[in-house]
Amino acid sequence: RRSSDLVLLGLAEVILRAEGFGPGAVVYRADPLAGYYPAPNQKVDRYGGRVFVNNLGMRAPDFAAQKPEGTFRVLMLGDSTLWGGSYIDQDAMYARILEHKLGDAAAGGKVEVLNMGVNGWGPFHERGFVDAFGTFGADLVLVCMPYDDLDRDRYTLMSLPYFSEGRPPRLALEEVVMHTMWRYRRERVRVDRQWRLKQRELGLAAYESLGVLLKEGGAGDGADPNAAKSAGAEVVFEILPSKAMGLEVAAEDPDALRVEREVVPRLVQALEKKGIAAHYPAGLFVGKGRPDELYHDEVHLHWKGHAVYADFLFDQITRTSVSFAKWVSEQRAKKAR
């Protein structure tokens, strides 16, 4: 009996490792302001997708912390919907597709898209990251979020089923057990409605404050004493619709859909009062492919959804971004000399 159990455990370990679990897991760095973010310089294969974390802790190519002269730089801040999920290959993420498309439209100039999307992040993590590291000289900042990021408080690496740098899981089964225990605790420690309503109000205020900070500049000298204070940037909030709203189909959770319809207009109005644009493309994915190609679950996009969303963001930037239009005009002028 014991030997057969050991054989089954060994077989499970082999299968899970083949799927990318175990020592090859993405690891994170704890941070006093941002809470946590991916440890820099990682390259792993997870669930069939390539994951490369650059020198700045972003799922993107390596970039210089200081923007090169003549470059148009986009900083994207967000959660797991921007991170893309390890089931999405690096080159299939909407941030990476967007960079290529903007580069093609850049009149010979160089475009860099720095996507700082982190699993589980919300407004307080994003504000903390900007306070610590600034915006890396970004001309345009896109805050990418689904509506339920408003409900996220300032939790840390110790609150999550993630592993810290230098301490990856030794076994694939260890990683699975960690996630299982975390999900169990989440179900057992349910917060009441009043807590969630209060947290939502705090989230709305935090996003409004983040937008103003990004627009006016001044952050970036917190956890990293060498980080220069950020200058103001053009700021746009990109609110990703849920599967129900994006595809205009019945929601698995009608209460969640009700909340989405209630809070998104409030966020958009609050931002617009501060002179900050916000886009919420409900119905964007209708007729663009099969639901399982467009959405991985009720919130996260799948590979085709990433391509469609990249097209949408490209269209918004090239049609409405003042900073991008000005920069392209400058590149054309240089080319004509």
C-alpha positions in Angstrom: 0.0 0.0 0.0 2.7 2.5 1.0 4.8 1.7 -2.1 1.8 2.3 -4.4 1.1 5.6 -2.7 4.7 6.7 -3.2 4.4 5.7 -6.9 1.2 7.7 -7.3 2.8 10.8 -5.6 5.9 10.4 -7.8 3.8 10.2 -10.9 1.8 13.3 -9.8 5.0 15.2 -9.3 6.3 14.3 -12.7 3.0 15.3 -14.4 2.8 18.6 -12.5 6.4 19.5 -13.3 5.8 18.8 -17.0 3.0 21.5 -16.7 5.4 24.0 -15.2 4.7 23.7 -11.5 7.4 23.4 -8.9 11.0 24.8 -8.9 10.2 26.7 -12.2 7.5 28.8 -10.6 7.5 32.6 -11.0 8.9 34.1 -7.8 8.2 37.5 -6.3 10.0 40.3 -4.4 8.4 41.8 -1.3 8.3 45.6 -1.3 7.2 47.9 1.5 5.3 50.2 -0.8 4.1 48.1 -3.7 3.5 45.1 -1.5 5.2 42.7 -4.0 6.1 42.4 -7.6 7.8 39.7 -9.8 11.5 39.4 -9.0 13.6 40.7 -11.9 15.4 38.5 -14.5 13.2 35.3 -14.7 12.6 33.0 -17.6 10.2 30.1 -17.2 7.8 28.0 -19.1 4.4 27.7 -17.4 1.2 25.9 -18.6 2.4 26.1 -22.2 3.3 29.8 -22.3 6.8 31.4 -22.1 7.2 33.9 -19.3 10.1 36.4 -19.3 10.4 38.9 -16.5 12.8 41.7 -17.3 15.4 43.6 -15.3 12.7 45.9 -13.9 10.4 43.1 -12.7 8.0 43.5 -15.7 6.8 40.8 -18.1 8.5 42.5 -21.0 11.8 42.8 -22.7 14.7 44.4 -20.8 14.5 48.2 -20.7 16.8 51.0 -19.4 15.3 52.6 -16.3 15.9 55.9 -17.9 14.0 56.5 -21.1 16.4 56.8 -24.2 16.3 60.1 -26.0 13.8 60.2 -28.8 11.8 57.2 -27.5 8.0 57.2 -26.9 7.5 55.2 -23.7 4.2 53.7 -22.5 3.9 52.4 -18.9 1.0 50.0 -18.3 0.0 49.4 -14.7 -2.4 46.6 -13.8 -3.2 43.2 -12.4 -3.3 39.7 -13.7 -5.4 40.7 -16.8 -2.3 42.7 -17.9 0.2 40.1 -16.7 -1.7 37.8 -19.1 -1.6 34.5 -17.2 1.1 32.0 -17.7 -1.1 30.1 -20.2 -0.6 33.1 -22.6 2.8 33.1 -24.4 4.8 36.2 -23.9 4.5 37.4 -27.5 0.7 36.9 -27.5 0.0 39.3 -24.6 -1.9 42.5 -25.6 0.9 44.7 -24.2 3.5 43.1 -26.5 1.2 43.2 -29.5 0.5 46.8 -28.8 4.2 47.7 -28.8 4.7 46.2 -32.2 1.7 47.9 -33.6 2.7 51.3 -32.2 6.2 50.8 -33.5 4.9 50.3 -37.0 3.0 53.6 -36.7 5.9 55.5 -35.2 7.2 57.2 -38.4 10.6 55.6 -37.8 10.8 56.3 -34.1 11.1 53.8 -31.3 8.3 52.9 -29.0 8.7 51.0 -25.7 5.8 49.5 -23.8 6.6 48.7 -20.2 3.8 46.4 -18.9 3.9 46.3 -15.1 1.0 43.9 -14.6 1.1 41.8 -11.4 -1.2 39.0 -10.2 -3.5 40.3 -7.5 -2.5 44.0 -7.7 -5.1 46.7 -7.0 -5.0 50.5 -6.7 -2.8 50.5 -3.5 -0.2 48.3 -5.0 0.0 50.4 -8.2 0.2 53.6 -6.2 2.9 52.1 -4.1 4.9 51.0 -7.1 4.7 54.5 -8.6 5.7 56.1 -5.2 8.7 53.8 -5.1 9.9 53.7 -8.7 8.2 56.5 -10.6 7.0 56.1 -14.1 10.4 55.5 -15.9 9.9 58.7 -17.9 6.7 57.4 -19.5 5.0 59.8 -22.0 1.7 57.8 -21.6 0.5 55.8 -18.7 -2.3 53.2 -19.1 -3.9 52.0 -16.0 -5.4 48.6 -17.0 -8.0 47.0 -14.8 -11.2 45.0 -14.5 -13.9 46.6 -12.3 -13.3 44.3 -9.3 -9.8 45.7 -8.7 -11.7 48.4 -6.8 -12.3 45.8 -4.0 -8.7 44.9 -3.4 -7.0 46.1 -0.3 -3.2 46.5 0.3 -2.3 42.9 0.9 1.3 41.7 0.8 3.4 38.8 -0.5 2.8 37.0 2.9 -1.0 37.0 2.1 -0.7 35.2 -1.2 0.2 31.7 -2.5 3.3 33.0 -4.2 6.9 32.2 -3.5 9.6 34.7 -2.8 12.9 35.1 -4.7 15.5 32.7 -3.5 12.8 30.4 -2.1 11.0 28.7 -5.0 8.9 25.6 -4.3 11.1 22.5 -4.0 8.3 20.3 -5.3 5.4 20.8 -7.7 3.1 19.2 -5.1 4.3 21.9 -2.6 3.1 24.6 -5.0 -0.3 22.9 -5.5 -0.8 22.4 -1.7 0.1 26.1 -1.1 -2.6 27.2 -3.6 -5.1 24.8 -2.2 -4.6 26.0 1.3 -4.9 29.6 0.2 -8.1 29.0 -1.6 -9.5 27.2 1.4 -8.6 30.1 3.7 -10.2 32.6 1.3 -13.4 30.7 1.4 -13.3 30.4 5.2 -12.4 34.1 5.8 -15.2 35.7 3.9 -15.6 39.4 4.4 -19.1 40.9 5.0 -20.9 43.2 2.6 -20.2 46.3 4.7 -16.5 45.7 4.5 -16.6 45.3 0.8 -18.7 48.5 0.3 -16.2 50.5 2.4 -13.2 49.0 0.6 -14.9 49.8 -2.8 -15.1 53.5 -1.8 -11.5 53.4 -0.7 -10.6 51.8 -4.1 -12.5 54.5 -6.0 -10.7 57.3 -4.1 -7.3 55.5 -4.5 -7.7 55.2 -8.3 -8.7 58.9 -8.5 -5.6 59.8 -6.5 -3.4 57.6 -8.6 -4.6 59.2 -11.8 -3.9 62.7 -10.4 -0.5 61.7 -9.2 0.4 60.2 -12.6 -0.9 63.3 -14.5 0.8 65.9 -12.3 4.0 63.9 -11.5 6.1 64.0 -8.3 6.2 60.4 -7.1 9.2 58.0 -7.4 11.5 58.6 -4.5 10.2 56.1 -2.0 11.6 52.6 -1.7 14.3 53.3 -4.3 16.3 56.3 -3.2 17.9 56.5 -6.7 14.5 56.7 -8.5 14.0 60.2 -10.0 10.8 62.0 -9.3 8.4 61.3 -12.2 7.3 64.1 -14.5 3.6 64.3 -15.3 2.3 62.1 -18.1 -0.8 61.7 -20.2 -3.0 59.2 -18.3 -5.7 56.9 -19.5 -7.7 54.3 -17.6 -8.5 51.2 -19.6 -11.3 49.2 -17.9 -11.6 45.7 -19.3 -15.2 44.5 -19.4 -16.0 41.2 -17.9 -17.0 38.3 -20.1 -20.7 39.0 -19.7 -20.2 42.7 -20.6 -17.5 42.1 -23.3 -19.5 39.5 -25.1 -23.0 40.6 -24.1 -23.9 37.2 -22.7 -25.6 36.0 -19.5 -23.4 36.4 -16.4 -22.5 33.4 -14.3 -22.8 35.7 -11.3 -25.6 38.2 -11.7 -24.6 40.1 -8.5 -21.1 40.7 -9.9 -22.6 42.0 -13.1 -24.8 44.4 -11.1 -21.8 45.7 -9.3 -19.9 46.1 -12.5 -22.7 48.2 -14.0 -22.9 50.3 -10.9 -19.2 51.0 -10.1 -17.7 51.5 -13.6 -19.7 54.7 -14.4 -18.8 56.1 -11.0 -15.1 55.5 -11.6 -15.3 57.0 -15.1 -17.1 60.1 -13.9 -14.7 60.6 -11.0 -11.7 60.4 -13.4 -13.2 62.7 -16.0 -13.8 65.3 -13.4 -10.0 65.4 -12.9 -9.4 65.6 -16.6 -8.4 61.9 -17.0 -9.8 59.8 -19.8 -11.3 56.4 -19.2 -12.4 53.8 -21.7 -14.8 50.9 -21.0 -15.5 49.0 -24.3 -18.6 47.0 -23.4 -19.5 44.7 -26.3 -16.0 45.0 -27.8 -15.6 41.2 -28.3 -19.0 40.5 -29.8 -18.5 38.6 -33.1 -14.7 38.6 -32.8 -14.4 34.8 -32.2 -15.5 31.9 -30.1 -16.0 32.8 -26.4 -13.3 30.2 -25.3 -10.8 31.9 -27.7 -11.6 35.4 -26.3 -12.0 34.8 -22.6 -10.1 32.4 -20.4 -12.6 32.8 -17.6 -15.1 35.4 -16.5 -12.4 38.2 -16.3 -9.2 37.2 -18.0 -8.7 37.2 -21.8 -7.5 34.3 -23.8 -5.1 34.5 -26.8 -7.6 35.9 -29.3 -9.0 38.3 -26.7 -5.5 39.7 -26.2 -5.2 40.3 -30.0 -8.6 42.0 -30.1 -7.9 44.2 -27.1 -4.5 45.2 -28.5 -6.3 46.4 -31.6 -8.7 48.4 -29.5 -5.9 50.0 -27.5 -3.9 50.8 -30.6 -6.9 52.5 -32.1 -7.5 54.5 -29.0 -3.9 55.7 -28.8 -3.5 56.6 -32.4 -6.9 58.4 -32.5 -7.0 60.2 -29.2 -3.6 60.3 -27.5 -2.2 63.9 -27.6 1.2 62.9 -26.5 1.6 60.2 -29.2 0.3 62.4 -32.0 2.8 65.1 -31.0 5.6 62.7 -30.8 4.8 61.1 -34.2 4.6 64.6 -35.7 8.1 65.3 -34.3 9.5 62.1 -35.8 8.1 63.0 -39.2 9.6 66.4 -39.0 13.0 65.0 -38.2 12.7 62.6 -41.0 11.9 65.4 -43.5 15.0 67.4 -42.6 
